[in-house]
Amino acid sequence: MVVPISEASLEYAQQVRLQLRKAKLHVDVDATDRKMQKKVREAQLAQYNYILVSPFQDCPSDFSMVM
């Protein structure tokens, strides 16, 4: 699951999803308007193995946090 911090980082989250799909991994992006903590909790309850938190736009373009 890729969790964008805000709508501003949604495009980056979509790019990460495409790169991981090219590597034959199943990936979803939570594009809802909920808070980041709620998105992470929902991903945990859905039992995703990895949760990537995509950063603000001013971070380096190849940066993500794995939770």
NURO-942032 format. One record per atom (N, C-alpha, C, O, CB): residue in one letter; x, y, z; residue number from 1; atom name. Coordinates in nm, 4 decimals, padded with zeros to 6 digits. Last residue first. Glycine has a CB too. Example, Ala and Ser with C-alpha at 12.3 -4.5 7.8 and 13.67 -1.06 7.14 Angstrom:
% residues 2
SITE; res; px; py; pz; n; atom
SITE; s; 01.2850; -00.2250; 00.7080; 2; N .
SITE; s; 01.3670; -00.1060; 00.7140; 2; CA .
SITE; s; 01.2900; 00.0030; 00.7870; 2; C .
SITE; s; 01.3409; 00.1138; 00.8039; 2; O .
SITE; s; 01.4084; -00.0598; 00.5725; 2; CB .
SITE; a; 01.3190; -00.5690; 00.7800; 1; N .
SITE; a; 01.2300; -00.4500; 00.7800; 1; CA .
SITE; a; 01.3200; -00.3300; 00.7800; 1; C .
SITE; a; 01.4236; -00.3319; 00.8465; 1; O .
SITE; a; 01.1308; -00.4473; 00.9046; 1; CB .
***
This chain:
% residues 67
SITE; res; px; py; pz; n; atom
SITE; m; 00.6833; 00.1347; 00.6370; 67; N .
SITE; m; 00.6315; 00.1119; 00.7718; 67; CA .
SITE; m; 00.5967; -00.0347; 00.7870; 67; C .
SITE; m; 00.5511; -00.0767; 00.8933; 67; O .
SITE; m; 00.5077; 00.2009; 00.8006; 67; CB .
SITE; v; 00.9151; 00.3205; 00.4623; 66; N .
SITE; v; 00.8500; 00.1900; 00.4729; 66; CA .
SITE; v; 00.8081; 00.1703; 00.6162; 66; C .
SITE; v; 00.8887; 00.1873; 00.7076; 66; O .
SITE; v; 00.9434; 00.0748; 00.4259; 66; CB .
SITE; m; 00.9109; 00.6220; 00.2835; 65; N .
SITE; m; 00.9294; 00.5570; 00.4124; 65; CA .
SITE; m; 00.8528; 00.4260; 00.4131; 65; C .
SITE; m; 00.7379; 00.4209; 00.3692; 65; O .
SITE; m; 00.8832; 00.6486; 00.5285; 65; CB .
SITE; s; 01.0984; 00.7330; -00.0017; 64; N .
SITE; s; 00.9738; 00.6865; 00.0601; 64; CA .
SITE; s; 01.0077; 00.6235; 00.1934; 64; C .
SITE; s; 01.1197; 00.5770; 00.2143; 64; O .
SITE; s; 00.8981; 00.5852; -00.0318; 64; CB .
SITE; f; 01.2508; 00.9033; -00.2687; 63; N .
SITE; f; 01.2436; 00.8859; -00.1245; 63; CA .
SITE; f; 01.1047; 00.8388; -00.0826; 63; C .
SITE; f; 01.0044; 00.8976; -00.1231; 63; O .
SITE; f; 01.2794; 01.0164; -00.0530; 63; CB .
SITE; d; 01.3275; 01.0105; -00.5121; 62; N .
SITE; d; 01.3352; 00.8648; -00.4927; 62; CA .
SITE; d; 01.3266; 00.8286; -00.3446; 62; C .
SITE; d; 01.3897; 00.7324; -00.3009; 62; O .
SITE; d; 01.4658; 00.8093; -00.5529; 62; CB .
SITE; s; 01.3158; 01.2887; -00.5085; 61; N .
SITE; s; 01.2141; 01.2157; -00.5854; 61; CA .
SITE; s; 01.2189; 01.0641; -00.5649; 61; C .
SITE; s; 01.1222; 00.9955; -00.5980; 61; O .
SITE; s; 01.2304; 01.2464; -00.7320; 61; CB .
SITE; p; 01.3512; 01.4463; -00.1881; 60; N .
SITE; p; 01.4095; 01.3889; -00.3102; 60; CA .
SITE; p; 01.3111; 01.2960; -00.3787; 60; C .
SITE; p; 01.2309; 01.2309; -00.3118; 60; O .
SITE; p; 01.5390; 01.3134; -00.2781; 60; CB .
SITE; c; 01.0794; 01.6699; -00.0952; 59; N .
SITE; c; 01.1762; 01.5641; -00.0659; 59; CA .
SITE; c; 01.2361; 01.5138; -00.1967; 59; C .
SITE; c; 01.1794; 01.5355; -00.3038; 59; O .
SITE; c; 01.1095; 01.4473; 00.0130; 59; CB .
SITE; d; 00.8767; 01.8416; -00.1637; 58; N .
SITE; d; 01.0110; 01.8977; -00.1564; 58; CA .
SITE; d; 01.1179; 01.7950; -00.1176; 58; C .
SITE; d; 01.2356; 01.8300; -00.1082; 58; O .
SITE; d; 01.0123; 02.0110; -00.0578; 58; CB .
SITE; q; 00.6308; 01.7079; -00.1552; 57; N .
SITE; q; 00.6932; 01.7313; -00.2853; 57; CA .
SITE; q; 00.8366; 01.7802; -00.2752; 57; C .
SITE; q; 00.9129; 01.7622; -00.3701; 57; O .
SITE; q; 00.6125; 01.8305; -00.3630; 57; CB .
SITE; f; 00.6360; 01.4642; 00.1121; 56; N .
SITE; f; 00.5980; 01.5924; 00.0542; 56; CA .
SITE; f; 00.6732; 01.6113; -00.0763; 56; C .
SITE; f; 00.7685; 01.5388; -00.1046; 56; O .
SITE; f; 00.6269; 01.7092; 00.1522; 56; CB .
SITE; p; 00.6358; 01.1021; 00.0473; 55; N .
SITE; p; 00.6685; 01.2276; 00.1156; 55; CA .
SITE; p; 00.6044; 01.3501; 00.0521; 55; C .
SITE; p; 00.5304; 01.3415; -00.0460; 55; O .
SITE; p; 00.8171; 01.2460; 00.1186; 55; CB .
SITE; s; 00.4466; 00.8072; 00.1043; 54; N .
SITE; s; 00.5128; 00.8959; 00.0093; 54; CA .
SITE; s; 00.5236; 01.0352; 00.0699; 54; C .
SITE; s; 00.4309; 01.0813; 00.1364; 54; O .
SITE; s; 00.4363; 00.9004; -00.1255; 54; CB .
SITE; v; 00.4973; 00.5235; 00.2750; 53; N .
SITE; v; 00.4437; 00.6573; 00.2946; 53; CA .
SITE; v; 00.5188; 00.7503; 00.2015; 53; C .
SITE; v; 00.6392; 00.7708; 00.2166; 53; O .
SITE; v; 00.4559; 00.7035; 00.4436; 53; CB .
SITE; l; 00.4086; 00.1944; 00.2248; 52; N .
SITE; l; 00.5016; 00.2991; 00.1857; 52; CA .
SITE; l; 00.4329; 00.4339; 00.2041; 52; C .
SITE; l; 00.3225; 00.4552; 00.1540; 52; O .
SITE; l; 00.5497; 00.2799; 00.0386; 52; CB .
SITE; i; 00.3783; -00.0960; 00.3911; 51; N .
SITE; i; 00.3087; 00.0304; 00.3742; 51; CA .
SITE; i; 00.4141; 00.1364; 00.3442; 51; C .
SITE; i; 00.4993; 00.1652; 00.4284; 51; O .
SITE; i; 00.2237; 00.0674; 00.5014; 51; CB .
SITE; y; 00.3499; -00.4448; 00.3377; 50; N .
SITE; y; 00.4343; -00.3255; 00.3417; 50; CA .
SITE; y; 00.3476; -00.2020; 00.3189; 50; C .
SITE; y; 00.2552; -00.2038; 00.2376; 50; O .
SITE; y; 00.5478; -00.3337; 00.2353; 50; CB .
SITE; n; 00.1353; -00.6213; 00.3620; 49; N .
SITE; n; 00.2667; -00.6587; 00.4141; 49; CA .
SITE; n; 00.3582; -00.5386; 00.4311; 49; C .
SITE; n; 00.4348; -00.5310; 00.5271; 49; O .
SITE; n; 00.3320; -00.7598; 00.3225; 49; CB .
SITE; y; -00.1888; -00.5423; 00.4772; 48; N .
SITE; y; -00.0860; -00.5230; 00.3747; 48; CA .
SITE; y; 00.0496; -00.5543; 00.4368; 48; C .
SITE; y; 00.0755; -00.5177; 00.5515; 48; O .
SITE; y; -00.0893; -00.3769; 00.3169; 48; CB .
SITE; q; -00.4241; -00.5823; 00.6340; 47; N .
SITE; q; -00.3095; -00.6740; 00.6403; 47; CA .
SITE; q; -00.2171; -00.6653; 00.5185; 47; C .
SITE; q; -00.1734; -00.7669; 00.4643; 47; O .
SITE; q; -00.3590; -00.8155; 00.6546; 47; CB .
SITE; a; -00.6190; -00.4070; 00.6837; 46; N .
SITE; a; -00.6342; -00.4849; 00.5609; 46; CA .
SITE; a; -00.5192; -00.5836; 00.5427; 46; C .
SITE; a; -00.5175; -00.6600; 00.4462; 46; O .
SITE; a; -00.6426; -00.3918; 00.4401; 46; CB .
SITE; l; -00.5079; -00.2862; 00.9045; 45; N .
SITE; l; -00.6241; -00.3728; 00.9242; 45; CA .
SITE; l; -00.6513; -00.4594; 00.8018; 45; C .
SITE; l; -00.7006; -00.5715; 00.8141; 45; O .
SITE; l; -00.7472; -00.2892; 00.9566; 45; CB .
SITE; q; -00.3089; -00.1370; 00.7734; 44; N .
SITE; q; -00.2719; -00.2399; 00.8706; 44; CA .
SITE; q; -00.3869; -00.3378; 00.8916; 44; C .
SITE; q; -00.3654; -00.4590; 00.8959; 44; O .
SITE; q; -00.2316; -00.1758; 01.0046; 44; CB .
SITE; a; -00.4671; 00.0359; 00.6243; 43; N .
SITE; a; -00.3783; -00.0573; 00.5538; 43; CA .
SITE; a; -00.3337; -00.1693; 00.6471; 43; C .
SITE; a; -00.3218; -00.2842; 00.6045; 43; O .
SITE; a; -00.2555; 00.0170; 00.4971; 43; CB .
SITE; e; -00.5856; 00.1795; 00.8333; 42; N .
SITE; e; -00.6701; 00.0999; 00.7433; 42; CA .
SITE; e; -00.5868; -00.0028; 00.6674; 42; C .
SITE; e; -00.6308; -00.1162; 00.6482; 42; O .
SITE; e; -00.7445; 00.1912; 00.6440; 42; CB .
SITE; r; -00.3568; 00.3060; 00.9351; 41; N .
SITE; r; -00.4314; 00.2114; 01.0188; 41; CA .
SITE; r; -00.5207; 00.1216; 00.9331; 41; C .
SITE; r; -00.5300; 00.0014; 00.9577; 41; O .
SITE; r; -00.5167; 00.2869; 01.1228; 41; CB .
SITE; v; -00.2909; 00.4728; 00.7202; 40; N .
SITE; v; -00.1958; 00.3698; 00.7648; 40; CA .
SITE; v; -00.2689; 00.2638; 00.8467; 40; C .
SITE; v; -00.2449; 00.1443; 00.8290; 40; O .
SITE; v; -00.0806; 00.4330; 00.8486; 40; CB .
SITE; k; -00.5174; 00.6374; 00.7146; 39; N .
SITE; k; -00.4829; 00.5565; 00.5977; 39; CA .
SITE; k; -00.3903; 00.4420; 00.6364; 39; C .
SITE; k; -00.4080; 00.3287; 00.5918; 39; O .
SITE; k; -00.4170; 00.6433; 00.4897; 39; CB .
SITE; k; -00.4975; 00.7588; 00.9640; 38; N .
SITE; k; -00.6139; 00.6749; 00.9351; 38; CA .
SITE; k; -00.5855; 00.5836; 00.8159; 38; C .
SITE; k; -00.6245; 00.4668; 00.8158; 38; O .
SITE; k; -00.7384; 00.7622; 00.9073; 38; CB .
SITE; q; -00.2641; 00.9061; 00.9296; 37; N .
SITE; q; -00.2692; 00.8043; 01.0343; 37; CA .
SITE; q; -00.3853; 00.7075; 01.0103; 37; C .
SITE; q; -00.3720; 00.5874; 01.0340; 37; O .
SITE; q; -00.2826; 00.8702; 01.1727; 37; CB .
SITE; m; -00.3393; 01.0875; 00.7239; 36; N .
SITE; m; -00.2395; 00.9854; 00.6986; 36; CA .
SITE; m; -00.2462; 00.8730; 00.8016; 36; C .
SITE; m; -00.2353; 00.7559; 00.7651; 36; O .
SITE; m; -00.1013; 01.0469; 00.6980; 36; CB .
SITE; k; -00.6960; 01.1405; 00.6933; 35; N .
SITE; k; -00.5641; 01.1729; 00.7486; 35; CA .
SITE; k; -00.4688; 01.0562; 00.7271; 35; C .
SITE; k; -00.5110; 00.9413; 00.7139; 35; O .
SITE; k; -00.5744; 01.2072; 00.8992; 35; CB .
SITE; r; -00.8691; 01.1056; 00.3743; 34; N .
SITE; r; -00.8531; 01.0861; 00.5182; 34; CA .
SITE; r; -00.7133; 01.1280; 00.5625; 34; C .
SITE; r; -00.6240; 01.1483; 00.4802; 34; O .
SITE; r; -00.8794; 00.9392; 00.5562; 34; CB .
SITE; d; -00.9388; 01.1087; 00.1079; 33; N .
SITE; d; -00.9052; 01.2368; 00.1715; 33; CA .
SITE; d; -00.8931; 01.2255; 00.3233; 33; C .
SITE; d; -00.9056; 01.3257; 00.3937; 33; O .
SITE; d; -01.0102; 01.3408; 00.1368; 33; CB .
SITE; t; -00.7785; 00.8410; -00.0817; 32; N .
SITE; t; -00.8898; 00.9027; -00.0096; 32; CA .
SITE; t; -00.8437; 01.0314; 00.0583; 32; C .
SITE; t; -00.7240; 01.0593; 00.0654; 32; O .
SITE; t; -00.9483; 00.8049; 00.0946; 32; CB .
SITE; a; -00.5980; 00.6876; -00.2152; 31; N .
SITE; a; -00.6168; 00.8246; -00.2630; 31; CA .
SITE; a; -00.7333; 00.8943; -00.1932; 31; C .
SITE; a; -00.7816; 00.9966; -00.2415; 31; O .
SITE; a; -00.6396; 00.8246; -00.4133; 31; CB .
SITE; d; -00.3777; 00.4569; -00.1601; 30; N .
SITE; d; -00.4933; 00.5095; -00.0877; 30; CA .
SITE; d; -00.5079; 00.6574; -00.1222; 30; C .
SITE; d; -00.4388; 00.7422; -00.0657; 30; O .
SITE; d; -00.4782; 00.4888; 00.0672; 30; CB .
SITE; v; -00.2849; 00.2282; -00.4039; 29; N .
SITE; v; -00.2626; 00.3636; -00.3523; 29; CA .
SITE; v; -00.3902; 00.4071; -00.2824; 29; C .
SITE; v; -00.4990; 00.3956; -00.3388; 29; O .
SITE; v; -00.2230; 00.4645; -00.4671; 29; CB .
SITE; d; -00.1379; -00.1011; -00.4183; 28; N .
SITE; d; -00.2526; -00.0112; -00.4204; 28; CA .
SITE; d; -00.2089; 00.1249; -00.3675; 28; C .
SITE; d; -00.1095; 00.1362; -00.2958; 28; O .
SITE; d; -00.3708; -00.0685; -00.3363; 28; CB .
SITE; v; 00.0277; -00.3650; -00.5872; 27; N .
SITE; v; 00.0368; -00.2400; -00.5109; 27; CA .
SITE; v; -00.0929; -00.1611; -00.5273; 27; C .
SITE; v; -00.1501; -00.1553; -00.6361; 27; O .
SITE; v; 00.1591; -00.1547; -00.5573; 27; CB .
SITE; h; 00.2032; -00.6524; -00.6441; 26; N .
SITE; h; 00.0668; -00.6005; -00.6296; 26; CA .
SITE; h; 00.0712; -00.4805; -00.5361; 26; C .
SITE; h; 00.1129; -00.4917; -00.4209; 26; O .
SITE; h; -00.0313; -00.7107; -00.5751; 26; CB .
SITE; l; 00.4765; -00.6572; -00.8710; 25; N .
SITE; l; 00.4273; -00.6557; -00.7335; 25; CA .
SITE; l; 00.2862; -00.5988; -00.7317; 25; C .
SITE; l; 00.2537; -00.5082; -00.8084; 25; O .
SITE; l; 00.5211; -00.5731; -00.6413; 25; CB .
SITE; k; 00.6262; -00.6473; -01.1086; 24; N .
SITE; k; 00.5318; -00.7571; -01.0863; 24; CA .
SITE; k; 00.4883; -00.7704; -00.9404; 24; C .
SITE; k; 00.4658; -00.8812; -00.8917; 24; O .
SITE; k; 00.5934; -00.8869; -01.1319; 24; CB .
SITE; a; 00.7572; -00.4216; -01.1650; 23; N .
SITE; a; 00.8374; -00.5272; -01.1014; 23; CA .
SITE; a; 00.7511; -00.6467; -01.0611; 23; C .
SITE; a; 00.7962; -00.7357; -00.9891; 23; O .
SITE; a; 00.9101; -00.4717; -00.9781; 23; CB .
SITE; k; 00.5517; -00.2634; -01.2425; 22; N .
SITE; k; 00.6421; -00.3120; -01.3470; 22; CA .
SITE; k; 00.7309; -00.4244; -01.2954; 22; C .
SITE; k; 00.7743; -00.5110; -01.3714; 22; O .
SITE; k; 00.7285; -00.1976; -01.4002; 22; CB .
SITE; r; 00.4539; -00.2015; -00.9909; 21; N .
SITE; r; 00.3747; -00.2912; -01.0759; 21; CA .
SITE; r; 00.4602; -00.3465; -01.1901; 21; C .
SITE; r; 00.4440; -00.4617; -01.2302; 21; O .
SITE; r; 00.2511; -00.2172; -01.1325; 21; CB .
SITE; l; 00.6476; -00.0207; -00.9088; 20; N .
SITE; l; 00.6367; -00.1489; -00.8394; 20; CA .
SITE; l; 00.5537; -00.2488; -00.9188; 20; C .
SITE; l; 00.5808; -00.3688; -00.9143; 20; O .
SITE; l; 00.5756; -00.1292; -00.7014; 20; CB .
SITE; q; 00.5970; 00.1900; -01.0871; 19; N .
SITE; q; 00.7285; 00.1260; -01.0839; 19; CA .
SITE; q; 00.7224; -00.0102; -01.0167; 19; C .
SITE; q; 00.7855; -00.1052; -01.0631; 19; O .
SITE; q; 00.8291; 00.2150; -01.0117; 19; CB .
SITE; l; 00.3308; 00.2557; -01.0184; 18; N .
SITE; l; 00.3631; 00.2069; -01.1530; 18; CA .
SITE; l; 00.4972; 00.1350; -01.1560; 18; C .
SITE; l; 00.5104; 00.0308; -01.2202; 18; O .
SITE; l; 00.3644; 00.3226; -01.2524; 18; CB .
SITE; r; 00.3672; 00.3444; -00.7514; 17; N .
SITE; r; 00.2814; 00.2294; -00.7813; 17; CA .
SITE; r; 00.3142; 00.1703; -00.9183; 17; C .
SITE; r; 00.3242; 00.0484; -00.9326; 17; O .
SITE; r; 00.1335; 00.2703; -00.7757; 17; CB .
SITE; v; 00.5208; 00.5705; -00.7954; 16; N .
SITE; v; 00.5782; 00.4584; -00.7194; 16; CA .
SITE; v; 00.4992; 00.3316; -00.7488; 16; C .
SITE; v; 00.5568; 00.2246; -00.7686; 16; O .
SITE; v; 00.5781; 00.4884; -00.5663; 16; CB .
SITE; q; 00.3283; 00.7269; -00.9271; 15; N .
SITE; q; 00.4520; 00.6883; -00.9967; 15; CA .
SITE; q; 00.5186; 00.5702; -00.9274; 15; C .
SITE; q; 00.5677; 00.4791; -00.9941; 15; O .
SITE; q; 00.5497; 00.8073; -01.0035; 15; CB .
SITE; q; 00.1422; 00.7625; -00.7213; 14; N .
SITE; q; 00.1020; 00.6900; -00.8418; 14; CA .
SITE; q; 00.2244; 00.6438; -00.9219; 14; C .
SITE; q; 00.2241; 00.5342; -00.9780; 14; O .
SITE; q; 00.0117; 00.7786; -00.9295; 14; CB .
SITE; a; 00.2964; 00.9175; -00.5491; 13; N .
SITE; a; 00.2497; 00.7857; -00.5044; 13; CA .
SITE; a; 00.2065; 00.7004; -00.6236; 13; C .
SITE; a; 00.2315; 00.5799; -00.6263; 13; O .
SITE; a; 00.1328; 00.8006; -00.4047; 13; CB .
SITE; y; 00.3194; 01.1496; -00.7019; 12; N .
SITE; y; 00.4391; 01.0700; -00.6734; 12; CA .
SITE; y; 00.4001; 00.9291; -00.6295; 12; C .
SITE; y; 00.4645; 00.8320; -00.6690; 12; O .
SITE; y; 00.5252; 01.1381; -00.5646; 12; CB .
SITE; e; 00.0512; 01.2323; -00.6908; 11; N .
SITE; e; 00.1123; 01.1997; -00.8200; 11; CA .
SITE; e; 00.2379; 01.1145; -00.8011; 11; C .
SITE; e; 00.2601; 01.0187; -00.8751; 11; O .
SITE; e; 00.1469; 01.3286; -00.8972; 11; CB .
SITE; l; 00.0201; 01.2862; -00.4159; 10; N .
SITE; l; -00.0553; 01.1772; -00.4786; 10; CA .
SITE; l; 00.0067; 01.1360; -00.6116; 10; C .
SITE; l; 00.0139; 01.0170; -00.6420; 10; O .
SITE; l; -00.2011; 01.2186; -00.4998; 10; CB .
SITE; s; 00.1234; 01.4991; -00.2839; 9; N .
SITE; s; 00.2148; 01.3880; -00.3102; 9; CA .
SITE; s; 00.1451; 01.2690; -00.3753; 9; C .
SITE; s; 00.2047; 01.1621; -00.3883; 9; O .
SITE; s; 00.2806; 01.3438; -00.1814; 9; CB .
SITE; a; -00.0949; 01.6660; -00.2553; 8; N .
SITE; a; 00.0201; 01.7145; -00.3321; 8; CA .
SITE; a; 00.1167; 01.6016; -00.3666; 8; C .
SITE; a; 00.1851; 01.6084; -00.4687; 8; O .
SITE; a; 00.0935; 01.8232; -00.2541; 8; CB .
SITE; e; -00.2607; 01.5430; -00.0796; 7; N .
SITE; e; -00.2962; 01.5369; -00.2211; 7; CA .
SITE; e; -00.1814; 01.5835; -00.3097; 7; C .
SITE; e; -00.1724; 01.5444; -00.4260; 7; O .
SITE; e; -00.4200; 01.6211; -00.2479; 7; CB .
SITE; s; -00.0281; 01.3835; 00.1475; 6; N .
SITE; s; -00.1293; 01.4833; 00.1123; 6; CA .
SITE; s; -00.1646; 01.4657; -00.0347; 6; C .
SITE; s; -00.1053; 01.3837; -00.1049; 6; O .
SITE; s; -00.0786; 01.6290; 00.1410; 6; CB .
SITE; i; 00.1071; 01.1449; 00.1782; 5; N .
SITE; i; 00.0882; 01.2304; 00.2954; 5; CA .
SITE; i; -00.0218; 01.3323; 00.2690; 5; C .
SITE; i; -00.1001; 01.3639; 00.3586; 5; O .
SITE; i; 00.2197; 01.3018; 00.3328; 5; CB .
SITE; p; -00.0043; 00.8384; 00.0322; 4; N .
SITE; p; 00.0451; 00.9746; 00.0156; 4; CA .
SITE; p; 00.0137; 01.0591; 00.1385; 4; C .
SITE; p; -00.0941; 01.0466; 00.1966; 4; O .
SITE; p; -00.0156; 01.0386; -00.1095; 4; CB .
SITE; v; 00.0819; 00.5177; 00.0682; 3; N .
SITE; v; 00.0002; 00.6173; 00.1368; 3; CA .
SITE; v; 00.0605; 00.7550; 00.1132; 3; C .
SITE; v; 00.1660; 00.7859; 00.1685; 3; O .
SITE; v; -00.0101; 00.5865; 00.2890; 3; CB .
SITE; v; 00.0616; 00.2139; -00.0886; 2; N .
SITE; v; 00.1311; 00.3422; -00.0923; 2; CA .
SITE; v; 00.0356; 00.4467; -00.0350; 2; C .
SITE; v; -00.0767; 00.4626; -00.0828; 2; O .
SITE; v; 00.1772; 00.3797; -00.2390; 2; CB .
SITE; m; 00.0849; -00.1172; 00.0000; 1; N .
SITE; m; 00.0000; 00.0000; 00.0000; 1; CA .
SITE; m; 00.0889; 00.1229; 00.0000; 1; C .
SITE; m; 00.1814; 00.1334; 00.0806; 1; O .
SITE; m; -00.0963; 00.0002; 00.1215; 1; CB .
***
